[in-house]
Amino acid sequence: MVQTELQLFVPDKPKSKRQDPNFTKITADVSRDNAAKVRAISALCDISFSEAVDEALADWIEKKKADKKFEI
């Protein structure tokens, strides 16, 4: 029987978004109604609350960039 060693290369990946330098934690006060709706819709879409908020912020930024008053 021939025995071989198999080595897999797995790149170092942050264990969580908190450890990922591409992410930052923010805090915002939003209405309970909006927070509840975002939680419900994100659960139905099988995405995290953070992903839903990040997507909403990205859409908002694009809308503001199109306004021409804002150059980012």
PQR file of N, CA, C, O and H, with PARSE charges and radii, in Angstrom:
ATOM      1  N   MET A   1       0.845  -1.175   0.000 -0.4000 1.5000
ATOM      2  CA  MET A   1       0.000   0.000   0.000 -0.0000 2.0000
ATOM      3  C   MET A   1       0.894   1.243   0.000  0.5500 1.7000
ATOM      4  O   MET A   1       1.834   1.344   0.789 -0.5500 1.4000
ATOM      5  N   VAL A   2       0.593   2.170  -0.879 -0.4000 1.5000
ATOM      6  CA  VAL A   2       1.364   3.403  -0.987 -0.0000 2.0000
ATOM      7  C   VAL A   2       0.639   4.492  -0.208  0.5500 1.7000
ATOM      8  O   VAL A   2      -0.556   4.725  -0.391 -0.5500 1.4000
ATOM      9  H   VAL A   2      -0.170   2.088  -1.520  0.4000 1.0000
ATOM     10  N   GLN A   3       1.373   5.134   0.642 -0.4000 1.5000
ATOM     11  CA  GLN A   3       0.772   6.193   1.447 -0.0000 2.0000
ATOM     12  C   GLN A   3       1.298   7.537   0.944  0.5500 1.7000
ATOM     13  O   GLN A   3       2.505   7.727   0.790 -0.5500 1.4000
ATOM     14  H   GLN A   3       2.344   4.945   0.790  0.4000 1.0000
ATOM     15  N   THR A   4       0.390   8.446   0.695 -0.4000 1.5000
ATOM     16  CA  THR A   4       0.790   9.776   0.231 -0.0000 2.0000
ATOM     17  C   THR A   4       0.261  10.830   1.198  0.5500 1.7000
ATOM     18  O   THR A   4      -0.728  10.624   1.902 -0.5500 1.4000
ATOM     19  H   THR A   4      -0.590   8.292   0.820  0.4000 1.0000
ATOM     20  N   GLU A   5       0.937  11.933   1.203 -0.4000 1.5000
ATOM     21  CA  GLU A   5       0.482  13.046   2.028 -0.0000 2.0000
ATOM     22  C   GLU A   5      -0.221  14.050   1.125  0.5500 1.7000
ATOM     23  O   GLU A   5       0.288  14.427   0.070 -0.5500 1.4000
ATOM     24  H   GLU A   5       1.740  12.100   0.630  0.4000 1.0000
ATOM     25  N   LEU A   6      -1.347  14.455   1.543 -0.4000 1.5000
ATOM     26  CA  LEU A   6      -2.104  15.453   0.801 -0.0000 2.0000
ATOM     27  C   LEU A   6      -2.147  16.718   1.634  0.5500 1.7000
ATOM     28  O   LEU A   6      -2.644  16.718   2.760 -0.5500 1.4000
ATOM     29  H   LEU A   6      -1.761  14.149   2.400  0.4000 1.0000
ATOM     30  N   GLN A   7      -1.623  17.789   1.075 -0.4000 1.5000
ATOM     31  CA  GLN A   7      -1.652  19.058   1.785 -0.0000 2.0000
ATOM     32  C   GLN A   7      -2.561  20.018   1.046  0.5500 1.7000
ATOM     33  O   GLN A   7      -2.406  20.254  -0.152 -0.5500 1.4000
ATOM     34  H   GLN A   7      -1.219  17.789   0.160  0.4000 1.0000
ATOM     35  N   LEU A   8      -3.482  20.549   1.759 -0.4000 1.5000
ATOM     36  CA  LEU A   8      -4.394  21.529   1.185 -0.0000 2.0000
ATOM     37  C   LEU A   8      -3.987  22.910   1.642  0.5500 1.7000
ATOM     38  O   LEU A   8      -3.695  23.127   2.818 -0.5500 1.4000
ATOM     39  H   LEU A   8      -3.608  20.357   2.733  0.4000 1.0000
ATOM     40  N   PHE A   9      -3.970  23.836   0.712 -0.4000 1.5000
ATOM     41  CA  PHE A   9      -3.660  25.217   1.069 -0.0000 2.0000
ATOM     42  C   PHE A   9      -4.963  25.951   1.296  0.5500 1.7000
ATOM     43  O   PHE A   9      -5.783  26.083   0.388 -0.5500 1.4000
ATOM     44  H   PHE A   9      -4.208  23.660  -0.243  0.4000 1.0000
ATOM     45  N   VAL A  10      -5.142  26.417   2.485 -0.4000 1.5000
ATOM     46  CA  VAL A  10      -6.322  27.215   2.826 -0.0000 2.0000
ATOM     47  C   VAL A  10      -5.805  28.588   3.236  0.5500 1.7000
ATOM     48  O   VAL A  10      -5.097  28.713   4.235 -0.5500 1.4000
ATOM     49  H   VAL A  10      -4.475  26.310   3.222  0.4000 1.0000
ATOM     50  N   PRO A  11      -6.160  29.625   2.463 -0.5600 1.5000
ATOM     51  CA  PRO A  11      -5.657  30.958   2.805  0.2800 2.0000
ATOM     52  C   PRO A  11      -6.198  31.417   4.151  0.5500 1.7000
ATOM     53  O   PRO A  11      -7.318  31.086   4.543 -0.5500 1.4000
ATOM     54  N   ASP A  12      -5.371  32.187   4.844 -0.4000 1.5000
ATOM     55  CA  ASP A  12      -5.824  32.740   6.116 -0.0000 2.0000
ATOM     56  C   ASP A  12      -7.012  33.645   5.867  0.5500 1.7000
ATOM     57  O   ASP A  12      -6.946  34.573   5.060 -0.5500 1.4000
ATOM     58  H   ASP A  12      -4.462  32.455   4.526  0.4000 1.0000
ATOM     59  N   LYS A  13      -8.076  33.371   6.555 -0.4000 1.5000
ATOM     60  CA  LYS A  13      -9.302  34.133   6.395 -0.0000 2.0000
ATOM     61  C   LYS A  13      -9.737  34.599   7.774  0.5500 1.7000
ATOM     62  O   LYS A  13      -9.692  33.825   8.730 -0.5500 1.4000
ATOM     63  H   LYS A  13      -8.129  32.617   7.210  0.4000 1.0000
ATOM     64  N   PRO A  14     -10.152  35.837   7.889 -0.5600 1.5000
ATOM     65  CA  PRO A  14     -10.628  36.290   9.194  0.2800 2.0000
ATOM     66  C   PRO A  14     -11.755  35.387   9.692  0.5500 1.7000
ATOM     67  O   PRO A  14     -12.587  34.925   8.912 -0.5500 1.4000
ATOM     68  N   LYS A  15     -11.768  35.147  10.993 -0.4000 1.5000
ATOM     69  CA  LYS A  15     -12.781  34.271  11.567 -0.0000 2.0000
ATOM     70  C   LYS A  15     -14.153  34.921  11.578  0.5500 1.7000
ATOM     71  O   LYS A  15     -15.170  34.227  11.573 -0.5500 1.4000
ATOM     72  H   LYS A  15     -11.092  35.522  11.627  0.4000 1.0000
ATOM     73  N   SER A  16     -14.192  36.239  11.594 -0.4000 1.5000
ATOM     74  CA  SER A  16     -15.474  36.941  11.585 -0.0000 2.0000
ATOM     75  C   SER A  16     -15.282  38.317  10.976  0.5500 1.7000
ATOM     76  O   SER A  16     -14.154  38.757  10.750 -0.5500 1.4000
ATOM     77  H   SER A  16     -13.366  36.803  11.598  0.4000 1.0000
ATOM     78  N   LYS A  17     -16.382  38.987  10.713 -0.4000 1.5000
ATOM     79  CA  LYS A  17     -16.307  40.334  10.159 -0.0000 2.0000
ATOM     80  C   LYS A  17     -15.620  41.286  11.129  0.5500 1.7000
ATOM     81  O   LYS A  17     -14.969  42.241  10.705 -0.5500 1.4000
ATOM     82  H   LYS A  17     -17.298  38.630  10.896  0.4000 1.0000
ATOM     83  N   ARG A  18     -15.758  41.033  12.413 -0.4000 1.5000
ATOM     84  CA  ARG A  18     -15.106  41.903  13.404 -0.0000 2.0000
ATOM     85  C   ARG A  18     -13.594  41.851  13.291  0.5500 1.7000
ATOM     86  O   ARG A  18     -12.913  42.821  13.621 -0.5500 1.4000
ATOM     87  H   ARG A  18     -16.287  40.257  12.757  0.4000 1.0000
ATOM     88  N   GLN A  19     -13.068  40.739  12.831 -0.4000 1.5000
ATOM     89  CA  GLN A  19     -11.622  40.591  12.686 -0.0000 2.0000
ATOM     90  C   GLN A  19     -11.151  40.960  11.286  0.5500 1.7000
ATOM     91  O   GLN A  19      -9.948  41.028  11.035 -0.5500 1.4000
ATOM     92  H   GLN A  19     -13.621  39.950  12.563  0.4000 1.0000
ATOM     93  N   ASP A  20     -12.077  41.196  10.382 -0.4000 1.5000
ATOM     94  CA  ASP A  20     -11.745  41.523   9.003 -0.0000 2.0000
ATOM     95  C   ASP A  20     -11.497  43.027   8.887  0.5500 1.7000
ATOM     96  O   ASP A  20     -12.384  43.817   9.209 -0.5500 1.4000
ATOM     97  H   ASP A  20     -13.055  41.140  10.586  0.4000 1.0000
ATOM     98  N   PRO A  21     -10.311  43.438   8.433 -0.5600 1.5000
ATOM     99  CA  PRO A  21     -10.017  44.871   8.341  0.2800 2.0000
ATOM    100  C   PRO A  21     -10.853  45.605   7.305  0.5500 1.7000
ATOM    101  O   PRO A  21     -10.841  46.836   7.272 -0.5500 1.4000
ATOM    102  N   ASN A  22     -11.579  44.880   6.457 -0.4000 1.5000
ATOM    103  CA  ASN A  22     -12.443  45.511   5.462 -0.0000 2.0000
ATOM    104  C   ASN A  22     -13.812  45.885   6.019  0.5500 1.7000
ATOM    105  O   ASN A  22     -14.640  46.448   5.303 -0.5500 1.4000
ATOM    106  H   ASN A  22     -11.589  43.880   6.484  0.4000 1.0000
ATOM    107  N   PHE A  23     -14.052  45.578   7.280 -0.4000 1.5000
ATOM    108  CA  PHE A  23     -15.329  45.883   7.909 -0.0000 2.0000
ATOM    109  C   PHE A  23     -15.107  46.752   9.138  0.5500 1.7000
ATOM    110  O   PHE A  23     -14.047  46.704   9.763 -0.5500 1.4000
ATOM    111  H   PHE A  23     -13.379  45.121   7.861  0.4000 1.0000
ATOM    112  N   THR A  24     -16.112  47.541   9.476 -0.4000 1.5000
ATOM    113  CA  THR A  24     -16.078  48.340  10.692 -0.0000 2.0000
ATOM    114  C   THR A  24     -17.445  48.280  11.347  0.5500 1.7000
ATOM    115  O   THR A  24     -18.461  48.112  10.674 -0.5500 1.4000
ATOM    116  H   THR A  24     -16.973  47.580   8.968  0.4000 1.0000
ATOM    117  N   LYS A  25     -17.463  48.415  12.633 -0.4000 1.5000
ATOM    118  CA  LYS A  25     -18.715  48.373  13.376 -0.0000 2.0000
ATOM    119  C   LYS A  25     -19.246  49.793  13.496  0.5500 1.7000
ATOM    120  O   LYS A  25     -18.511  50.715  13.851 -0.5500 1.4000
ATOM    121  H   LYS A  25     -16.637  48.551  13.181  0.4000 1.0000
ATOM    122  N   ILE A  26     -20.526  49.960  13.197 -0.4000 1.5000
ATOM    123  CA  ILE A  26     -21.170  51.259  13.352 -0.0000 2.0000
ATOM    124  C   ILE A  26     -22.427  51.087  14.192  0.5500 1.7000
ATOM    125  O   ILE A  26     -22.966  49.987  14.315 -0.5500 1.4000
ATOM    126  H   ILE A  26     -21.123  49.211  12.909  0.4000 1.0000
ATOM    127  N   THR A  27     -22.875  52.176  14.757 -0.4000 1.5000
ATOM    128  CA  THR A  27     -24.092  52.163  15.552 -0.0000 2.0000
ATOM    129  C   THR A  27     -25.007  53.263  15.038  0.5500 1.7000
ATOM    130  O   THR A  27     -24.556  54.370  14.745 -0.5500 1.4000
ATOM    131  H   THR A  27     -22.438  53.069  14.657  0.4000 1.0000
ATOM    132  N   ALA A  28     -26.271  52.957  14.933 -0.4000 1.5000
ATOM    133  CA  ALA A  28     -27.237  53.958  14.477 -0.0000 2.0000
ATOM    134  C   ALA A  28     -28.552  53.746  15.217  0.5500 1.7000
ATOM    135  O   ALA A  28     -28.930  52.618  15.532 -0.5500 1.4000
ATOM    136  H   ALA A  28     -26.636  52.058  15.172  0.4000 1.0000
ATOM    137  N   ASP A  29     -29.225  54.830  15.484 -0.4000 1.5000
ATOM    138  CA  ASP A  29     -30.552  54.743  16.080 -0.0000 2.0000
ATOM    139  C   ASP A  29     -31.582  54.797  14.958  0.5500 1.7000
ATOM    140  O   ASP A  29     -31.695  55.798  14.250 -0.5500 1.4000
ATOM    141  H   ASP A  29     -28.918  55.746  15.228  0.4000 1.0000
ATOM    142  N   VAL A  30     -32.323  53.717  14.808 -0.4000 1.5000
ATOM    143  CA  VAL A  30     -33.368  53.638  13.778 -0.0000 2.0000
ATOM    144  C   VAL A  30     -34.687  53.305  14.454  0.5500 1.7000
ATOM    145  O   VAL A  30     -34.716  52.812  15.582 -0.5500 1.4000
ATOM    146  H   VAL A  30     -32.231  52.904  15.384  0.4000 1.0000
ATOM    147  N   SER A  31     -35.768  53.577  13.755 -0.4000 1.5000
ATOM    148  CA  SER A  31     -37.079  53.301  14.352 -0.0000 2.0000
ATOM    149  C   SER A  31     -37.251  51.801  14.571  0.5500 1.7000
ATOM    150  O   SER A  31     -36.716  50.986  13.820 -0.5500 1.4000
ATOM    151  H   SER A  31     -35.744  53.977  12.839  0.4000 1.0000
ATOM    152  N   ARG A  32     -37.990  51.460  15.589 -0.4000 1.5000
ATOM    153  CA  ARG A  32     -38.253  50.033  15.875 -0.0000 2.0000
ATOM    154  C   ARG A  32     -38.937  49.369  14.690  0.5500 1.7000
ATOM    155  O   ARG A  32     -38.666  48.211  14.373 -0.5500 1.4000
ATOM    156  H   ARG A  32     -38.425  52.122  16.199  0.4000 1.0000
ATOM    157  N   ASP A  33     -39.825  50.112  14.041 -0.4000 1.5000
ATOM    158  CA  ASP A  33     -40.563  49.579  12.906 -0.0000 2.0000
ATOM    159  C   ASP A  33     -39.611  49.205  11.765  0.5500 1.7000
ATOM    160  O   ASP A  33     -39.702  48.112  11.207 -0.5500 1.4000
ATOM    161  H   ASP A  33     -40.044  51.053  14.299  0.4000 1.0000
ATOM    162  N   ASN A  34     -38.697  50.126  11.423 -0.4000 1.5000
ATOM    163  CA  ASN A  34     -37.740  49.820  10.349 -0.0000 2.0000
ATOM    164  C   ASN A  34     -36.823  48.670  10.732  0.5500 1.7000
ATOM    165  O   ASN A  34     -36.544  47.798   9.909 -0.5500 1.4000
ATOM    166  H   ASN A  34     -38.623  51.014  11.877  0.4000 1.0000
ATOM    167  N   ALA A  35     -36.354  48.659  11.968 -0.4000 1.5000
ATOM    168  CA  ALA A  35     -35.469  47.576  12.414 -0.0000 2.0000
ATOM    169  C   ALA A  35     -36.168  46.225  12.325  0.5500 1.7000
ATOM    170  O   ALA A  35     -35.577  45.244  11.875 -0.5500 1.4000
ATOM    171  H   ALA A  35     -36.580  49.367  12.637  0.4000 1.0000
ATOM    172  N   ALA A  36     -37.425  46.177  12.754 -0.4000 1.5000
ATOM    173  CA  ALA A  36     -38.184  44.924  12.712 -0.0000 2.0000
ATOM    174  C   ALA A  36     -38.389  44.459  11.272  0.5500 1.7000
ATOM    175  O   ALA A  36     -38.290  43.269  10.975 -0.5500 1.4000
ATOM    176  H   ALA A  36     -37.905  46.974  13.120  0.4000 1.0000
ATOM    177  N   LYS A  37     -38.677  45.412  10.380 -0.4000 1.5000
ATOM    178  CA  LYS A  37     -38.900  45.059   8.972 -0.0000 2.0000
ATOM    179  C   LYS A  37     -37.608  44.552   8.331  0.5500 1.7000
ATOM    180  O   LYS A  37     -37.631  43.584   7.570 -0.5500 1.4000
ATOM    181  H   LYS A  37     -38.757  46.379  10.621  0.4000 1.0000
ATOM    182  N   VAL A  38     -36.485  45.199   8.634 -0.4000 1.5000
ATOM    183  CA  VAL A  38     -35.210  44.756   8.071 -0.0000 2.0000
ATOM    184  C   VAL A  38     -34.874  43.358   8.576  0.5500 1.7000
ATOM    185  O   VAL A  38     -34.434  42.508   7.801 -0.5500 1.4000
ATOM    186  H   VAL A  38     -36.466  45.985   9.252  0.4000 1.0000
ATOM    187  N   ARG A  39     -35.078  43.111   9.868 -0.4000 1.5000
ATOM    188  CA  ARG A  39     -34.802  41.769  10.411 -0.0000 2.0000
ATOM    189  C   ARG A  39     -35.673  40.712   9.727  0.5500 1.7000
ATOM    190  O   ARG A  39     -35.187  39.643   9.357 -0.5500 1.4000
ATOM    191  H   ARG A  39     -35.436  43.801  10.497  0.4000 1.0000
ATOM    192  N   ALA A  40     -36.956  41.017   9.562 -0.4000 1.5000
ATOM    193  CA  ALA A  40     -37.877  40.053   8.953 -0.0000 2.0000
ATOM    194  C   ALA A  40     -37.528  39.798   7.493  0.5500 1.7000
ATOM    195  O   ALA A  40     -37.468  38.647   7.060 -0.5500 1.4000
ATOM    196  H   ALA A  40     -37.351  41.886   9.862  0.4000 1.0000
ATOM    197  N   ILE A  41     -37.298  40.856   6.738 -0.4000 1.5000
ATOM    198  CA  ILE A  41     -37.006  40.699   5.311 -0.0000 2.0000
ATOM    199  C   ILE A  41     -35.655  40.032   5.106  0.5500 1.7000
ATOM    200  O   ILE A  41     -35.514  39.192   4.218 -0.5500 1.4000
ATOM    201  H   ILE A  41     -37.346  41.791   7.089  0.4000 1.0000
ATOM    202  N   SER A  42     -34.657  40.390   5.913 -0.4000 1.5000
ATOM    203  CA  SER A  42     -33.347  39.755   5.751 -0.0000 2.0000
ATOM    204  C   SER A  42     -33.425  38.262   6.078  0.5500 1.7000
ATOM    205  O   SER A  42     -32.751  37.450   5.443 -0.5500 1.4000
ATOM    206  H   SER A  42     -34.772  41.072   6.635  0.4000 1.0000
ATOM    207  N   ALA A  43     -34.241  37.902   7.060 -0.4000 1.5000
ATOM    208  CA  ALA A  43     -34.415  36.481   7.382 -0.0000 2.0000
ATOM    209  C   ALA A  43     -35.077  35.750   6.220  0.5500 1.7000
ATOM    210  O   ALA A  43     -34.681  34.635   5.878 -0.5500 1.4000
ATOM    211  H   ALA A  43     -34.789  38.561   7.576  0.4000 1.0000
ATOM    212  N   LEU A  44     -36.080  36.372   5.617 -0.4000 1.5000
ATOM    213  CA  LEU A  44     -36.755  35.753   4.471 -0.0000 2.0000
ATOM    214  C   LEU A  44     -35.820  35.613   3.269  0.5500 1.7000
ATOM    215  O   LEU A  44     -35.949  34.676   2.482 -0.5500 1.4000
ATOM    216  H   LEU A  44     -36.401  37.277   5.895  0.4000 1.0000
ATOM    217  N   CYS A  45     -34.885  36.545   3.133 -0.4000 1.5000
ATOM    218  CA  CYS A  45     -33.923  36.518   2.027 -0.0000 2.0000
ATOM    219  C   CYS A  45     -32.691  35.692   2.355  0.5500 1.7000
ATOM    220  O   CYS A  45     -31.799  35.545   1.520 -0.5500 1.4000
ATOM    221  H   CYS A  45     -34.781  37.306   3.773  0.4000 1.0000
ATOM    222  N   ASP A  46     -32.639  35.150   3.573 -0.4000 1.5000
ATOM    223  CA  ASP A  46     -31.518  34.334   4.038 -0.0000 2.0000
ATOM    224  C   ASP A  46     -30.191  35.086   3.978  0.5500 1.7000
ATOM    225  O   ASP A  46     -29.168  34.549   3.554 -0.5500 1.4000
ATOM    226  H   ASP A  46     -33.364  35.270   4.251  0.4000 1.0000
ATOM    227  N   ILE A  47     -30.238  36.357   4.419 -0.4000 1.5000
ATOM    228  CA  ILE A  47     -29.022  37.151   4.558 -0.0000 2.0000
ATOM    229  C   ILE A  47     -28.994  37.713   5.975  0.5500 1.7000
ATOM    230  O   ILE A  47     -30.022  37.764   6.649 -0.5500 1.4000
ATOM    231  H   ILE A  47     -31.069  36.793   4.764  0.4000 1.0000
ATOM    232  N   SER A  48     -27.831  38.129   6.415 -0.4000 1.5000
ATOM    233  CA  SER A  48     -27.723  38.678   7.762 -0.0000 2.0000
ATOM    234  C   SER A  48     -28.255  40.107   7.811  0.5500 1.7000
ATOM    235  O   SER A  48     -28.389  40.777   6.787 -0.5500 1.4000
ATOM    236  H   SER A  48     -26.995  38.088   5.867  0.4000 1.0000
ATOM    237  N   PHE A  49     -28.548  40.544   9.009 -0.4000 1.5000
ATOM    238  CA  PHE A  49     -28.983  41.918   9.230 -0.0000 2.0000
ATOM    239  C   PHE A  49     -27.897  42.868   8.714  0.5500 1.7000
ATOM    240  O   PHE A  49     -28.201  43.871   8.068 -0.5500 1.4000
ATOM    241  H   PHE A  49     -28.439  39.999   9.841  0.4000 1.0000
ATOM    242  N   SER A  50     -26.647  42.552   8.999 -0.4000 1.5000
ATOM    243  CA  SER A  50     -25.525  43.384   8.544 -0.0000 2.0000
ATOM    244  C   SER A  50     -25.475  43.484   7.028  0.5500 1.7000
ATOM    245  O   SER A  50     -25.246  44.562   6.479 -0.5500 1.4000
ATOM    246  H   SER A  50     -26.401  41.737   9.524  0.4000 1.0000
ATOM    247  N   GLU A  51     -25.688  42.363   6.354 -0.4000 1.5000
ATOM    248  CA  GLU A  51     -25.679  42.373   4.887 -0.0000 2.0000
ATOM    249  C   GLU A  51     -26.813  43.230   4.341  0.5500 1.7000
ATOM    250  O   GLU A  51     -26.630  43.945   3.355 -0.5500 1.4000
ATOM    251  H   GLU A  51     -25.874  41.488   6.800  0.4000 1.0000
ATOM    252  N   ALA A  52     -27.979  43.166   4.969 -0.4000 1.5000
ATOM    253  CA  ALA A  52     -29.121  43.965   4.519 -0.0000 2.0000
ATOM    254  C   ALA A  52     -28.841  45.453   4.700  0.5500 1.7000
ATOM    255  O   ALA A  52     -29.134  46.255   3.814 -0.5500 1.4000
ATOM    256  H   ALA A  52     -28.128  42.586   5.770  0.4000 1.0000
ATOM    257  N   VAL A  53     -28.277  45.819   5.841 -0.4000 1.5000
ATOM    258  CA  VAL A  53     -27.967  47.225   6.106 -0.0000 2.0000
ATOM    259  C   VAL A  53     -26.868  47.700   5.158  0.5500 1.7000
ATOM    260  O   VAL A  53     -26.944  48.813   4.637 -0.5500 1.4000
ATOM    261  H   VAL A  53     -28.039  45.167   6.561  0.4000 1.0000
ATOM    262  N   ASP A  54     -25.850  46.874   4.928 -0.4000 1.5000
ATOM    263  CA  ASP A  54     -24.765  47.239   4.022 -0.0000 2.0000
ATOM    264  C   ASP A  54     -25.299  47.464   2.607  0.5500 1.7000
ATOM    265  O   ASP A  54     -24.890  48.406   1.929 -0.5500 1.4000
ATOM    266  H   ASP A  54     -25.789  45.970   5.351  0.4000 1.0000
ATOM    267  N   GLU A  55     -26.204  46.606   2.168 -0.4000 1.5000
ATOM    268  CA  GLU A  55     -26.812  46.748   0.846 -0.0000 2.0000
ATOM    269  C   GLU A  55     -27.620  48.049   0.759  0.5500 1.7000
ATOM    270  O   GLU A  55     -27.546  48.768  -0.237 -0.5500 1.4000
ATOM    271  H   GLU A  55     -26.536  45.840   2.719  0.4000 1.0000
ATOM    272  N   ALA A  56     -28.381  48.338   1.799 -0.4000 1.5000
ATOM    273  CA  ALA A  56     -29.180  49.568   1.818 -0.0000 2.0000
ATOM    274  C   ALA A  56     -28.281  50.805   1.789  0.5500 1.7000
ATOM    275  O   ALA A  56     -28.581  51.780   1.099 -0.5500 1.4000
ATOM    276  H   ALA A  56     -28.441  47.754   2.609  0.4000 1.0000
ATOM    277  N   LEU A  57     -27.181  50.761   2.538 -0.4000 1.5000
ATOM    278  CA  LEU A  57     -26.252  51.893   2.545 -0.0000 2.0000
ATOM    279  C   LEU A  57     -25.593  52.069   1.177  0.5500 1.7000
ATOM    280  O   LEU A  57     -25.423  53.198   0.716 -0.5500 1.4000
ATOM    281  H   LEU A  57     -26.937  49.970   3.098  0.4000 1.0000
ATOM    282  N   ALA A  58     -25.224  50.975   0.528 -0.4000 1.5000
ATOM    283  CA  ALA A  58     -24.617  51.046  -0.801 -0.0000 2.0000
ATOM    284  C   ALA A  58     -25.589  51.678  -1.797  0.5500 1.7000
ATOM    285  O   ALA A  58     -25.190  52.505  -2.617 -0.5500 1.4000
ATOM    286  H   ALA A  58     -25.362  50.058   0.902  0.4000 1.0000
ATOM    287  N   ASP A  59     -26.867  51.289  -1.726 -0.4000 1.5000
ATOM    288  CA  ASP A  59     -27.888  51.876  -2.604 -0.0000 2.0000
ATOM    289  C   ASP A  59     -28.047  53.368  -2.326  0.5500 1.7000
ATOM    290  O   ASP A  59     -28.172  54.163  -3.257 -0.5500 1.4000
ATOM    291  H   ASP A  59     -27.191  50.617  -1.060  0.4000 1.0000
ATOM    292  N   TRP A  60     -28.045  53.748  -1.061 -0.4000 1.5000
ATOM    293  CA  TRP A  60     -28.190  55.149  -0.666 -0.0000 2.0000
ATOM    294  C   TRP A  60     -27.014  55.970  -1.180  0.5500 1.7000
ATOM    295  O   TRP A  60     -27.196  57.080  -1.680 -0.5500 1.4000
ATOM    296  H   TRP A  60     -27.944  53.102  -0.304  0.4000 1.0000
ATOM    297  N   ILE A  61     -25.801  55.419  -1.054 -0.4000 1.5000
ATOM    298  CA  ILE A  61     -24.601  56.112  -1.537 -0.0000 2.0000
ATOM    299  C   ILE A  61     -24.674  56.328  -3.046  0.5500 1.7000
ATOM    300  O   ILE A  61     -24.369  57.418  -3.530 -0.5500 1.4000
ATOM    301  H   ILE A  61     -25.653  54.517  -0.648  0.4000 1.0000
ATOM    302  N   GLU A  62     -25.073  55.302  -3.790 -0.4000 1.5000
ATOM    303  CA  GLU A  62     -25.194  55.438  -5.245 -0.0000 2.0000
ATOM    304  C   GLU A  62     -26.221  56.497  -5.611  0.5500 1.7000
ATOM    305  O   GLU A  62     -26.011  57.264  -6.551 -0.5500 1.4000
ATOM    306  H   GLU A  62     -25.320  54.417  -3.396  0.4000 1.0000
ATOM    307  N   LYS A  63     -27.316  56.547  -4.890 -0.4000 1.5000
ATOM    308  CA  LYS A  63     -28.357  57.558  -5.132 -0.0000 2.0000
ATOM    309  C   LYS A  63     -27.789  58.957  -4.897  0.5500 1.7000
ATOM    310  O   LYS A  63     -28.038  59.867  -5.687 -0.5500 1.4000
ATOM    311  H   LYS A  63     -27.486  55.924  -4.127  0.4000 1.0000
ATOM    312  N   LYS A  64     -27.033  59.130  -3.826 -0.4000 1.5000
ATOM    313  CA  LYS A  64     -26.447  60.436  -3.517 -0.0000 2.0000
ATOM    314  C   LYS A  64     -25.380  60.817  -4.541  0.5500 1.7000
ATOM    315  O   LYS A  64     -25.275  61.986  -4.912 -0.5500 1.4000
ATOM    316  H   LYS A  64     -26.831  58.391  -3.185  0.4000 1.0000
ATOM    317  N   LYS A  65     -24.588  59.851  -5.002 -0.4000 1.5000
ATOM    318  CA  LYS A  65     -23.565  60.137  -6.004 -0.0000 2.0000
ATOM    319  C   LYS A  65     -24.198  60.620  -7.307  0.5500 1.7000
ATOM    320  O   LYS A  65     -23.618  61.456  -7.998 -0.5500 1.4000
ATOM    321  H   LYS A  65     -24.673  58.901  -4.701  0.4000 1.0000
ATOM    322  N   ALA A  66     -25.361  60.114  -7.645 -0.4000 1.5000
ATOM    323  CA  ALA A  66     -26.058  60.512  -8.860 -0.0000 2.0000
ATOM    324  C   ALA A  66     -26.615  61.921  -8.746  0.5500 1.7000
ATOM    325  O   ALA A  66     -26.970  62.525  -9.758 -0.5500 1.4000
ATOM    326  H   ALA A  66     -25.832  59.434  -7.082  0.4000 1.0000
ATOM    327  N   ASP A  67     -26.699  62.449  -7.543 -0.4000 1.5000
ATOM    328  CA  ASP A  67     -27.260  63.778  -7.296 -0.0000 2.0000
ATOM    329  C   ASP A  67     -26.332  64.905  -7.752  0.5500 1.7000
ATOM    330  O   ASP A  67     -26.767  66.053  -7.846 -0.5500 1.4000
ATOM    331  H   ASP A  67     -26.411  61.958  -6.721  0.4000 1.0000
ATOM    332  N   LYS A  68     -25.082  64.604  -8.031 -0.4000 1.5000
ATOM    333  CA  LYS A  68     -24.064  65.544  -8.492 -0.0000 2.0000
ATOM    334  C   LYS A  68     -23.594  66.528  -7.431  0.5500 1.7000
ATOM    335  O   LYS A  68     -22.557  67.162  -7.624 -0.5500 1.4000
ATOM    336  H   LYS A  68     -24.729  63.672  -7.954  0.4000 1.0000
ATOM    337  N   LYS A  69     -24.303  66.684  -6.327 -0.4000 1.5000
ATOM    338  CA  LYS A  69     -23.840  67.558  -5.240 -0.0000 2.0000
ATOM    339  C   LYS A  69     -22.752  66.860  -4.439  0.5500 1.7000
ATOM    340  O   LYS A  69     -21.944  67.500  -3.767 -0.5500 1.4000
ATOM    341  H   LYS A  69     -25.146  66.169  -6.171  0.4000 1.0000
ATOM    342  N   PHE A  70     -22.748  65.564  -4.522 -0.4000 1.5000
ATOM    343  CA  PHE A  70     -21.821  64.772  -3.731 -0.0000 2.0000
ATOM    344  C   PHE A  70     -20.807  64.103  -4.652  0.5500 1.7000
ATOM    345  O   PHE A  70     -21.180  63.386  -5.580 -0.5500 1.4000
ATOM    346  H   PHE A  70     -23.404  65.044  -5.068  0.4000 1.0000
ATOM    347  N   GLU A  71     -19.556  64.335  -4.398 -0.4000 1.5000
ATOM    348  CA  GLU A  71     -18.508  63.670  -5.161 -0.0000 2.0000
ATOM    349  C   GLU A  71     -17.700  62.822  -4.198  0.5500 1.7000
ATOM    350  O   GLU A  71     -16.941  63.340  -3.378 -0.5500 1.4000
ATOM    351  H   GLU A  71     -19.253  64.918  -3.644  0.4000 1.0000
ATOM    352  N   ILE A  72     -17.867  61.537  -4.304 -0.4000 1.5000
ATOM    353  CA  ILE A  72     -17.199  60.601  -3.402 -0.0000 2.0000
ATOM    354  C   ILE A  72     -16.203  59.784  -4.198  0.5500 1.7000
ATOM    355  O   ILE A  72     -15.520  58.926  -3.637 -0.5500 1.4000
ATOM    356  H   ILE A  72     -18.484  61.116  -4.970  0.4000 1.0000
TER
END
